[in-house]
Amino acid sequence: MQTPRIAPLDAPYAPGVQQAFDRVMPPGMEPLGLFRTLAHSPRVLQRLFAGNLLDPGAITLRERELVILRTCARCGCDYEWGVHKALFARAAGLSAEDIAATQAAAGAGLLLRAVDELHDSAAISEATWQELASAYQPDQILEIIALCGYYHTISFIANACRVAPEAFAQAA
């Protein structure tokens, strides 16, 4: 394991940071290492929290988690992949096969292919777009694209800062 490049802050936190943590963390759970790393920049922390898409949205929890897990896997972000597997996979109804597919060499299924295309080319091919358009409404497609982009950003931060894995979240 590599040493984090920016050490996560410890409590007590600045009041605005504590309020942000209180909004996103379950009661009694310590803020994630990623969040405590981001707390070095309260502005970035607040803006990222404002842009998160973990609330009920236009797509199902299952679809959301498949997009997030595939995005994190493609970015090589074991930290965030492990957090989402540990905290959301069961509630999302993901099977062991679903989870394994998010780490497979080639994405199987429409959502994983869409993530792969966005990751590889920052675009979606016409064929995949047509499949998405026949399966999803425009607001759902936009949410899928936004999730992929958001978790690229999260992956960039976690990977670049070398955020240490959470004890409860094993990546593989």
CNS distance restraints for C-alpha pairs under 8 A (distance, minus, plus):
assign (resid   1 and name CA) (resid 164 and name CA) 7.65 0.50 0.50
assign (resid   2 and name CA) (resid 162 and name CA) 6.70 0.50 0.50
assign (resid   2 and name CA) (resid 164 and name CA) 7.73 0.50 0.50
assign (resid   3 and name CA) (resid 162 and name CA) 6.75 0.50 0.50
assign (resid   3 and name CA) (resid 164 and name CA) 7.53 0.50 0.50
assign (resid   4 and name CA) (resid 161 and name CA) 5.89 0.50 0.50
assign (resid   4 and name CA) (resid 162 and name CA) 4.59 0.50 0.50
assign (resid   4 and name CA) (resid 163 and name CA) 5.36 0.50 0.50
assign (resid   4 and name CA) (resid 164 and name CA) 6.33 0.50 0.50
assign (resid   5 and name CA) (resid 160 and name CA) 7.80 0.50 0.50
assign (resid   5 and name CA) (resid 161 and name CA) 4.97 0.50 0.50
assign (resid   5 and name CA) (resid 162 and name CA) 5.95 0.50 0.50
assign (resid   5 and name CA) (resid 163 and name CA) 7.71 0.50 0.50
assign (resid   6 and name CA) (resid  37 and name CA) 6.41 0.50 0.50
assign (resid   6 and name CA) (resid 161 and name CA) 5.89 0.50 0.50
assign (resid   6 and name CA) (resid 162 and name CA) 7.81 0.50 0.50
assign (resid   6 and name CA) (resid 163 and name CA) 7.87 0.50 0.50
assign (resid   7 and name CA) (resid  37 and name CA) 6.32 0.50 0.50
assign (resid   8 and name CA) (resid  33 and name CA) 5.91 0.50 0.50
assign (resid   8 and name CA) (resid  34 and name CA) 7.35 0.50 0.50
assign (resid   8 and name CA) (resid  35 and name CA) 7.86 0.50 0.50
assign (resid   8 and name CA) (resid  36 and name CA) 4.69 0.50 0.50
assign (resid   8 and name CA) (resid  37 and name CA) 4.13 0.50 0.50
assign (resid   8 and name CA) (resid  38 and name CA) 7.73 0.50 0.50
assign (resid   8 and name CA) (resid  39 and name CA) 7.71 0.50 0.50
assign (resid   8 and name CA) (resid  40 and name CA) 7.95 0.50 0.50
assign (resid   9 and name CA) (resid  13 and name CA) 7.69 0.50 0.50
assign (resid   9 and name CA) (resid  36 and name CA) 5.13 0.50 0.50
assign (resid   9 and name CA) (resid  37 and name CA) 6.19 0.50 0.50
assign (resid   9 and name CA) (resid  39 and name CA) 6.79 0.50 0.50
assign (resid   9 and name CA) (resid  40 and name CA) 7.15 0.50 0.50
assign (resid  10 and name CA) (resid  36 and name CA) 7.21 0.50 0.50
assign (resid  13 and name CA) (resid  17 and name CA) 6.00 0.50 0.50
assign (resid  13 and name CA) (resid  18 and name CA) 5.52 0.50 0.50
assign (resid  14 and name CA) (resid  18 and name CA) 6.11 0.50 0.50
assign (resid  15 and name CA) (resid  19 and name CA) 6.14 0.50 0.50
assign (resid  16 and name CA) (resid  20 and name CA) 6.24 0.50 0.50
assign (resid  16 and name CA) (resid  42 and name CA) 7.67 0.50 0.50
assign (resid  17 and name CA) (resid  21 and name CA) 6.23 0.50 0.50
assign (resid  17 and name CA) (resid  39 and name CA) 6.52 0.50 0.50
assign (resid  17 and name CA) (resid  42 and name CA) 6.36 0.50 0.50
assign (resid  17 and name CA) (resid  45 and name CA) 7.99 0.50 0.50
assign (resid  17 and name CA) (resid  46 and name CA) 8.00 0.50 0.50
assign (resid  18 and name CA) (resid  22 and name CA) 6.08 0.50 0.50
assign (resid  19 and name CA) (resid  23 and name CA) 6.34 0.50 0.50
assign (resid  20 and name CA) (resid  24 and name CA) 6.66 0.50 0.50
assign (resid  20 and name CA) (resid  46 and name CA) 6.93 0.50 0.50
assign (resid  20 and name CA) (resid  49 and name CA) 7.74 0.50 0.50
assign (resid  21 and name CA) (resid  25 and name CA) 5.71 0.50 0.50
assign (resid  21 and name CA) (resid  31 and name CA) 6.37 0.50 0.50
assign (resid  21 and name CA) (resid  35 and name CA) 7.88 0.50 0.50
assign (resid  22 and name CA) (resid  26 and name CA) 7.69 0.50 0.50
assign (resid  22 and name CA) (resid  27 and name CA) 7.63 0.50 0.50
assign (resid  24 and name CA) (resid  49 and name CA) 7.98 0.50 0.50
assign (resid  25 and name CA) (resid  29 and name CA) 6.41 0.50 0.50
assign (resid  25 and name CA) (resid  30 and name CA) 7.50 0.50 0.50
assign (resid  25 and name CA) (resid  31 and name CA) 6.34 0.50 0.50
assign (resid  31 and name CA) (resid  35 and name CA) 6.24 0.50 0.50
assign (resid  31 and name CA) (resid  36 and name CA) 6.42 0.50 0.50
assign (resid  32 and name CA) (resid  36 and name CA) 6.27 0.50 0.50
assign (resid  32 and name CA) (resid 166 and name CA) 7.29 0.50 0.50
assign (resid  33 and name CA) (resid  37 and name CA) 6.03 0.50 0.50
assign (resid  33 and name CA) (resid 163 and name CA) 6.57 0.50 0.50
assign (resid  33 and name CA) (resid 164 and name CA) 7.01 0.50 0.50
assign (resid  33 and name CA) (resid 165 and name CA) 7.86 0.50 0.50
assign (resid  33 and name CA) (resid 166 and name CA) 7.01 0.50 0.50
assign (resid  34 and name CA) (resid  38 and name CA) 6.18 0.50 0.50
assign (resid  34 and name CA) (resid 158 and name CA) 6.49 0.50 0.50
assign (resid  34 and name CA) (resid 163 and name CA) 6.14 0.50 0.50
assign (resid  35 and name CA) (resid  39 and name CA) 6.13 0.50 0.50
assign (resid  35 and name CA) (resid  45 and name CA) 7.14 0.50 0.50
assign (resid  36 and name CA) (resid  40 and name CA) 7.44 0.50 0.50
assign (resid  37 and name CA) (resid 163 and name CA) 7.59 0.50 0.50
assign (resid  38 and name CA) (resid  42 and name CA) 7.01 0.50 0.50
assign (resid  38 and name CA) (resid  44 and name CA) 6.82 0.50 0.50
assign (resid  38 and name CA) (resid  45 and name CA) 5.32 0.50 0.50
assign (resid  39 and name CA) (resid  44 and name CA) 8.00 0.50 0.50
assign (resid  39 and name CA) (resid  45 and name CA) 5.95 0.50 0.50
assign (resid  41 and name CA) (resid  45 and name CA) 6.19 0.50 0.50
assign (resid  42 and name CA) (resid  46 and name CA) 5.95 0.50 0.50
assign (resid  43 and name CA) (resid  47 and name CA) 6.14 0.50 0.50
assign (resid  44 and name CA) (resid  48 and name CA) 5.99 0.50 0.50
assign (resid  45 and name CA) (resid  49 and name CA) 6.12 0.50 0.50
assign (resid  46 and name CA) (resid  50 and name CA) 6.04 0.50 0.50
assign (resid  47 and name CA) (resid  51 and name CA) 6.25 0.50 0.50
assign (resid  48 and name CA) (resid  52 and name CA) 6.21 0.50 0.50
assign (resid  51 and name CA) (resid 150 and name CA) 7.94 0.50 0.50
assign (resid  52 and name CA) (resid 150 and name CA) 7.43 0.50 0.50
assign (resid  53 and name CA) (resid  57 and name CA) 7.31 0.50 0.50
assign (resid  53 and name CA) (resid 147 and name CA) 6.83 0.50 0.50
assign (resid  56 and name CA) (resid  60 and name CA) 7.68 0.50 0.50
assign (resid  56 and name CA) (resid  61 and name CA) 7.47 0.50 0.50
assign (resid  57 and name CA) (resid 143 and name CA) 7.86 0.50 0.50
assign (resid  58 and name CA) (resid 139 and name CA) 6.52 0.50 0.50
assign (resid  58 and name CA) (resid 140 and name CA) 5.15 0.50 0.50
assign (resid  58 and name CA) (resid 143 and name CA) 6.93 0.50 0.50
assign (resid  59 and name CA) (resid  63 and name CA) 6.16 0.50 0.50
assign (resid  59 and name CA) (resid  64 and name CA) 6.44 0.50 0.50
assign (resid  59 and name CA) (resid 140 and name CA) 5.74 0.50 0.50
assign (resid  59 and name CA) (resid 143 and name CA) 7.42 0.50 0.50
assign (resid  59 and name CA) (resid 144 and name CA) 7.91 0.50 0.50
assign (resid  60 and name CA) (resid  64 and name CA) 6.12 0.50 0.50
assign (resid  61 and name CA) (resid  65 and name CA) 6.10 0.50 0.50
assign (resid  61 and name CA) (resid  91 and name CA) 7.92 0.50 0.50
assign (resid  61 and name CA) (resid  92 and name CA) 5.31 0.50 0.50
assign (resid  62 and name CA) (resid  66 and name CA) 6.23 0.50 0.50
assign (resid  62 and name CA) (resid  89 and name CA) 7.86 0.50 0.50
assign (resid  62 and name CA) (resid  92 and name CA) 4.44 0.50 0.50
assign (resid  62 and name CA) (resid  93 and name CA) 6.42 0.50 0.50
assign (resid  62 and name CA) (resid  94 and name CA) 6.77 0.50 0.50
assign (resid  63 and name CA) (resid  67 and name CA) 6.30 0.50 0.50
assign (resid  63 and name CA) (resid 111 and name CA) 7.53 0.50 0.50
assign (resid  64 and name CA) (resid  68 and name CA) 6.21 0.50 0.50
assign (resid  64 and name CA) (resid 144 and name CA) 7.41 0.50 0.50
assign (resid  64 and name CA) (resid 147 and name CA) 7.59 0.50 0.50
assign (resid  65 and name CA) (resid  69 and name CA) 5.86 0.50 0.50
assign (resid  65 and name CA) (resid  84 and name CA) 7.35 0.50 0.50
assign (resid  65 and name CA) (resid  88 and name CA) 7.16 0.50 0.50
assign (resid  65 and name CA) (resid  89 and name CA) 6.92 0.50 0.50
assign (resid  65 and name CA) (resid  92 and name CA) 6.92 0.50 0.50
assign (resid  66 and name CA) (resid  70 and name CA) 6.00 0.50 0.50
assign (resid  66 and name CA) (resid  98 and name CA) 7.82 0.50 0.50
assign (resid  66 and name CA) (resid  99 and name CA) 7.85 0.50 0.50
assign (resid  66 and name CA) (resid 102 and name CA) 6.85 0.50 0.50
assign (resid  66 and name CA) (resid 111 and name CA) 7.34 0.50 0.50
assign (resid  66 and name CA) (resid 112 and name CA) 7.23 0.50 0.50
assign (resid  67 and name CA) (resid  71 and name CA) 6.01 0.50 0.50
assign (resid  67 and name CA) (resid 111 and name CA) 6.48 0.50 0.50
assign (resid  67 and name CA) (resid 112 and name CA) 6.59 0.50 0.50
assign (resid  67 and name CA) (resid 115 and name CA) 6.58 0.50 0.50
assign (resid  67 and name CA) (resid 144 and name CA) 6.98 0.50 0.50
assign (resid  67 and name CA) (resid 147 and name CA) 7.00 0.50 0.50
assign (resid  67 and name CA) (resid 148 and name CA) 6.52 0.50 0.50
assign (resid  68 and name CA) (resid  72 and name CA) 6.11 0.50 0.50
assign (resid  68 and name CA) (resid  81 and name CA) 7.69 0.50 0.50
assign (resid  68 and name CA) (resid  84 and name CA) 7.76 0.50 0.50
assign (resid  68 and name CA) (resid 147 and name CA) 6.73 0.50 0.50
assign (resid  68 and name CA) (resid 148 and name CA) 6.60 0.50 0.50
assign (resid  68 and name CA) (resid 151 and name CA) 6.42 0.50 0.50
assign (resid  69 and name CA) (resid  73 and name CA) 6.00 0.50 0.50
assign (resid  69 and name CA) (resid  81 and name CA) 5.47 0.50 0.50
assign (resid  69 and name CA) (resid  84 and name CA) 6.93 0.50 0.50
assign (resid  69 and name CA) (resid  85 and name CA) 7.44 0.50 0.50
assign (resid  69 and name CA) (resid  99 and name CA) 7.77 0.50 0.50
assign (resid  69 and name CA) (resid 102 and name CA) 5.91 0.50 0.50
assign (resid  70 and name CA) (resid  74 and name CA) 6.04 0.50 0.50
assign (resid  70 and name CA) (resid 102 and name CA) 4.54 0.50 0.50
assign (resid  70 and name CA) (resid 103 and name CA) 6.64 0.50 0.50
assign (resid  70 and name CA) (resid 112 and name CA) 6.36 0.50 0.50
assign (resid  70 and name CA) (resid 115 and name CA) 6.84 0.50 0.50
assign (resid  70 and name CA) (resid 116 and name CA) 7.95 0.50 0.50
assign (resid  71 and name CA) (resid  75 and name CA) 6.20 0.50 0.50
assign (resid  71 and name CA) (resid 115 and name CA) 6.30 0.50 0.50
assign (resid  71 and name CA) (resid 116 and name CA) 7.76 0.50 0.50
assign (resid  71 and name CA) (resid 119 and name CA) 7.49 0.50 0.50
assign (resid  71 and name CA) (resid 148 and name CA) 5.88 0.50 0.50
assign (resid  71 and name CA) (resid 151 and name CA) 6.39 0.50 0.50
assign (resid  71 and name CA) (resid 152 and name CA) 6.71 0.50 0.50
assign (resid  72 and name CA) (resid  76 and name CA) 6.12 0.50 0.50
assign (resid  72 and name CA) (resid  77 and name CA) 5.02 0.50 0.50
assign (resid  72 and name CA) (resid  78 and name CA) 7.13 0.50 0.50
assign (resid  72 and name CA) (resid  80 and name CA) 6.42 0.50 0.50
assign (resid  72 and name CA) (resid  81 and name CA) 5.40 0.50 0.50
assign (resid  72 and name CA) (resid 151 and name CA) 6.57 0.50 0.50
assign (resid  72 and name CA) (resid 152 and name CA) 7.07 0.50 0.50
assign (resid  72 and name CA) (resid 155 and name CA) 6.20 0.50 0.50
assign (resid  73 and name CA) (resid  77 and name CA) 5.95 0.50 0.50
assign (resid  73 and name CA) (resid  78 and name CA) 6.97 0.50 0.50
assign (resid  73 and name CA) (resid  81 and name CA) 6.43 0.50 0.50
assign (resid  73 and name CA) (resid 102 and name CA) 6.60 0.50 0.50
assign (resid  73 and name CA) (resid 103 and name CA) 5.62 0.50 0.50
assign (resid  74 and name CA) (resid 103 and name CA) 7.55 0.50 0.50
assign (resid  74 and name CA) (resid 116 and name CA) 7.49 0.50 0.50
assign (resid  74 and name CA) (resid 119 and name CA) 7.29 0.50 0.50
assign (resid  75 and name CA) (resid 152 and name CA) 6.86 0.50 0.50
assign (resid  75 and name CA) (resid 155 and name CA) 6.32 0.50 0.50
assign (resid  75 and name CA) (resid 156 and name CA) 7.80 0.50 0.50
assign (resid  76 and name CA) (resid 155 and name CA) 7.72 0.50 0.50
assign (resid  76 and name CA) (resid 159 and name CA) 7.91 0.50 0.50
assign (resid  77 and name CA) (resid  81 and name CA) 6.15 0.50 0.50
assign (resid  77 and name CA) (resid 155 and name CA) 5.36 0.50 0.50
assign (resid  77 and name CA) (resid 156 and name CA) 7.97 0.50 0.50
assign (resid  77 and name CA) (resid 158 and name CA) 7.02 0.50 0.50
assign (resid  77 and name CA) (resid 159 and name CA) 6.11 0.50 0.50
assign (resid  78 and name CA) (resid  82 and name CA) 5.81 0.50 0.50
assign (resid  78 and name CA) (resid 165 and name CA) 7.78 0.50 0.50
assign (resid  78 and name CA) (resid 171 and name CA) 5.15 0.50 0.50
assign (resid  78 and name CA) (resid 172 and name CA) 7.97 0.50 0.50
assign (resid  79 and name CA) (resid  83 and name CA) 6.39 0.50 0.50
assign (resid  79 and name CA) (resid 158 and name CA) 6.81 0.50 0.50
assign (resid  79 and name CA) (resid 159 and name CA) 7.87 0.50 0.50
assign (resid  79 and name CA) (resid 163 and name CA) 7.10 0.50 0.50
assign (resid  79 and name CA) (resid 164 and name CA) 7.17 0.50 0.50
assign (resid  79 and name CA) (resid 165 and name CA) 5.23 0.50 0.50
assign (resid  79 and name CA) (resid 166 and name CA) 7.32 0.50 0.50
assign (resid  79 and name CA) (resid 169 and name CA) 7.72 0.50 0.50
assign (resid  79 and name CA) (resid 171 and name CA) 6.70 0.50 0.50
assign (resid  80 and name CA) (resid  84 and name CA) 6.17 0.50 0.50
assign (resid  80 and name CA) (resid 154 and name CA) 7.68 0.50 0.50
assign (resid  80 and name CA) (resid 155 and name CA) 6.85 0.50 0.50
assign (resid  80 and name CA) (resid 158 and name CA) 7.43 0.50 0.50
assign (resid  81 and name CA) (resid  85 and name CA) 6.07 0.50 0.50
assign (resid  81 and name CA) (resid 171 and name CA) 6.11 0.50 0.50
assign (resid  82 and name CA) (resid  86 and name CA) 6.01 0.50 0.50
assign (resid  82 and name CA) (resid 165 and name CA) 7.85 0.50 0.50
assign (resid  82 and name CA) (resid 169 and name CA) 4.69 0.50 0.50
assign (resid  82 and name CA) (resid 170 and name CA) 5.23 0.50 0.50
assign (resid  82 and name CA) (resid 171 and name CA) 4.09 0.50 0.50
assign (resid  82 and name CA) (resid 172 and name CA) 7.36 0.50 0.50
assign (resid  83 and name CA) (resid  87 and name CA) 5.96 0.50 0.50
assign (resid  83 and name CA) (resid 166 and name CA) 7.20 0.50 0.50
assign (resid  83 and name CA) (resid 168 and name CA) 7.78 0.50 0.50
assign (resid  83 and name CA) (resid 169 and name CA) 5.14 0.50 0.50
assign (resid  83 and name CA) (resid 170 and name CA) 7.77 0.50 0.50
assign (resid  83 and name CA) (resid 171 and name CA) 7.79 0.50 0.50
assign (resid  84 and name CA) (resid  88 and name CA) 5.32 0.50 0.50
assign (resid  84 and name CA) (resid  89 and name CA) 6.61 0.50 0.50
assign (resid  85 and name CA) (resid  89 and name CA) 4.89 0.50 0.50
assign (resid  85 and name CA) (resid  90 and name CA) 7.87 0.50 0.50
assign (resid  85 and name CA) (resid  99 and name CA) 7.76 0.50 0.50
assign (resid  85 and name CA) (resid 169 and name CA) 7.34 0.50 0.50
assign (resid  85 and name CA) (resid 171 and name CA) 7.75 0.50 0.50
assign (resid  86 and name CA) (resid  90 and name CA) 7.88 0.50 0.50
assign (resid  86 and name CA) (resid 168 and name CA) 6.98 0.50 0.50
assign (resid  86 and name CA) (resid 169 and name CA) 5.43 0.50 0.50
assign (resid  86 and name CA) (resid 170 and name CA) 7.63 0.50 0.50
assign (resid  88 and name CA) (resid  92 and name CA) 5.99 0.50 0.50
assign (resid  89 and name CA) (resid  93 and name CA) 6.29 0.50 0.50
assign (resid  89 and name CA) (resid  94 and name CA) 5.32 0.50 0.50
assign (resid  89 and name CA) (resid  99 and name CA) 7.88 0.50 0.50
assign (resid  90 and name CA) (resid  94 and name CA) 5.96 0.50 0.50
assign (resid  90 and name CA) (resid  95 and name CA) 7.95 0.50 0.50
assign (resid  94 and name CA) (resid  98 and name CA) 5.61 0.50 0.50
assign (resid  94 and name CA) (resid  99 and name CA) 6.47 0.50 0.50
assign (resid  95 and name CA) (resid  99 and name CA) 6.30 0.50 0.50
assign (resid  96 and name CA) (resid 100 and name CA) 6.09 0.50 0.50
assign (resid  97 and name CA) (resid 101 and name CA) 6.06 0.50 0.50
assign (resid  98 and name CA) (resid 102 and name CA) 6.67 0.50 0.50
assign (resid  99 and name CA) (resid 103 and name CA) 7.21 0.50 0.50
assign (resid 100 and name CA) (resid 104 and name CA) 6.34 0.50 0.50
assign (resid 101 and name CA) (resid 107 and name CA) 6.73 0.50 0.50
assign (resid 101 and name CA) (resid 108 and name CA) 6.83 0.50 0.50
assign (resid 102 and name CA) (resid 107 and name CA) 6.96 0.50 0.50
assign (resid 102 and name CA) (resid 112 and name CA) 7.21 0.50 0.50
assign (resid 106 and name CA) (resid 113 and name CA) 7.98 0.50 0.50
assign (resid 107 and name CA) (resid 112 and name CA) 4.86 0.50 0.50
assign (resid 107 and name CA) (resid 113 and name CA) 5.21 0.50 0.50
assign (resid 107 and name CA) (resid 116 and name CA) 6.80 0.50 0.50
assign (resid 108 and name CA) (resid 112 and name CA) 6.06 0.50 0.50
assign (resid 108 and name CA) (resid 113 and name CA) 6.54 0.50 0.50
assign (resid 109 and name CA) (resid 113 and name CA) 6.16 0.50 0.50
assign (resid 110 and name CA) (resid 114 and name CA) 6.12 0.50 0.50
assign (resid 110 and name CA) (resid 128 and name CA) 7.35 0.50 0.50
assign (resid 110 and name CA) (resid 131 and name CA) 7.44 0.50 0.50
assign (resid 110 and name CA) (resid 132 and name CA) 7.29 0.50 0.50
assign (resid 111 and name CA) (resid 115 and name CA) 6.28 0.50 0.50
assign (resid 112 and name CA) (resid 116 and name CA) 6.12 0.50 0.50
assign (resid 113 and name CA) (resid 117 and name CA) 6.14 0.50 0.50
assign (resid 113 and name CA) (resid 128 and name CA) 7.62 0.50 0.50
assign (resid 114 and name CA) (resid 118 and name CA) 6.19 0.50 0.50
assign (resid 114 and name CA) (resid 124 and name CA) 6.40 0.50 0.50
assign (resid 114 and name CA) (resid 128 and name CA) 6.65 0.50 0.50
assign (resid 115 and name CA) (resid 119 and name CA) 5.99 0.50 0.50
assign (resid 115 and name CA) (resid 145 and name CA) 7.87 0.50 0.50
assign (resid 115 and name CA) (resid 148 and name CA) 6.45 0.50 0.50
assign (resid 116 and name CA) (resid 120 and name CA) 5.96 0.50 0.50
assign (resid 117 and name CA) (resid 121 and name CA) 5.75 0.50 0.50
assign (resid 117 and name CA) (resid 122 and name CA) 6.86 0.50 0.50
assign (resid 117 and name CA) (resid 123 and name CA) 6.21 0.50 0.50
assign (resid 117 and name CA) (resid 124 and name CA) 5.55 0.50 0.50
assign (resid 117 and name CA) (resid 125 and name CA) 7.23 0.50 0.50
assign (resid 118 and name CA) (resid 122 and name CA) 4.29 0.50 0.50
assign (resid 118 and name CA) (resid 123 and name CA) 4.88 0.50 0.50
assign (resid 118 and name CA) (resid 124 and name CA) 5.91 0.50 0.50
assign (resid 118 and name CA) (resid 145 and name CA) 7.76 0.50 0.50
assign (resid 118 and name CA) (resid 148 and name CA) 7.54 0.50 0.50
assign (resid 124 and name CA) (resid 128 and name CA) 6.39 0.50 0.50
assign (resid 124 and name CA) (resid 129 and name CA) 6.11 0.50 0.50
assign (resid 125 and name CA) (resid 129 and name CA) 6.01 0.50 0.50
assign (resid 126 and name CA) (resid 130 and name CA) 6.10 0.50 0.50
assign (resid 127 and name CA) (resid 131 and name CA) 6.46 0.50 0.50
assign (resid 128 and name CA) (resid 132 and name CA) 6.14 0.50 0.50
assign (resid 129 and name CA) (resid 133 and name CA) 5.98 0.50 0.50
assign (resid 130 and name CA) (resid 134 and name CA) 6.21 0.50 0.50
assign (resid 131 and name CA) (resid 135 and name CA) 6.30 0.50 0.50
assign (resid 132 and name CA) (resid 136 and name CA) 5.58 0.50 0.50
assign (resid 132 and name CA) (resid 141 and name CA) 6.95 0.50 0.50
assign (resid 133 and name CA) (resid 137 and name CA) 6.48 0.50 0.50
assign (resid 133 and name CA) (resid 138 and name CA) 7.26 0.50 0.50
assign (resid 133 and name CA) (resid 141 and name CA) 7.61 0.50 0.50
assign (resid 136 and name CA) (resid 140 and name CA) 5.82 0.50 0.50
assign (resid 136 and name CA) (resid 141 and name CA) 6.24 0.50 0.50
assign (resid 137 and name CA) (resid 141 and name CA) 6.36 0.50 0.50
assign (resid 138 and name CA) (resid 142 and name CA) 6.17 0.50 0.50
assign (resid 139 and name CA) (resid 143 and name CA) 6.23 0.50 0.50
assign (resid 140 and name CA) (resid 144 and name CA) 6.25 0.50 0.50
assign (resid 141 and name CA) (resid 145 and name CA) 6.30 0.50 0.50
assign (resid 142 and name CA) (resid 146 and name CA) 6.03 0.50 0.50
assign (resid 143 and name CA) (resid 147 and name CA) 5.96 0.50 0.50
assign (resid 144 and name CA) (resid 148 and name CA) 6.32 0.50 0.50
assign (resid 145 and name CA) (resid 149 and name CA) 6.33 0.50 0.50
assign (resid 146 and name CA) (resid 150 and name CA) 5.94 0.50 0.50
assign (resid 147 and name CA) (resid 151 and name CA) 6.07 0.50 0.50
assign (resid 148 and name CA) (resid 152 and name CA) 6.24 0.50 0.50
assign (resid 149 and name CA) (resid 153 and name CA) 6.53 0.50 0.50
assign (resid 150 and name CA) (resid 154 and name CA) 6.39 0.50 0.50
assign (resid 151 and name CA) (resid 155 and name CA) 5.82 0.50 0.50
assign (resid 152 and name CA) (resid 156 and name CA) 6.03 0.50 0.50
assign (resid 153 and name CA) (resid 157 and name CA) 6.31 0.50 0.50
assign (resid 154 and name CA) (resid 158 and name CA) 6.15 0.50 0.50
assign (resid 155 and name CA) (resid 159 and name CA) 5.82 0.50 0.50
assign (resid 156 and name CA) (resid 160 and name CA) 5.79 0.50 0.50
assign (resid 157 and name CA) (resid 161 and name CA) 5.81 0.50 0.50
assign (resid 158 and name CA) (resid 162 and name CA) 5.72 0.50 0.50
assign (resid 158 and name CA) (resid 163 and name CA) 5.18 0.50 0.50
assign (resid 159 and name CA) (resid 163 and name CA) 6.71 0.50 0.50
assign (resid 165 and name CA) (resid 169 and name CA) 6.78 0.50 0.50
assign (resid 165 and name CA) (resid 170 and name CA) 7.44 0.50 0.50
assign (resid 166 and name CA) (resid 170 and name CA) 7.60 0.50 0.50
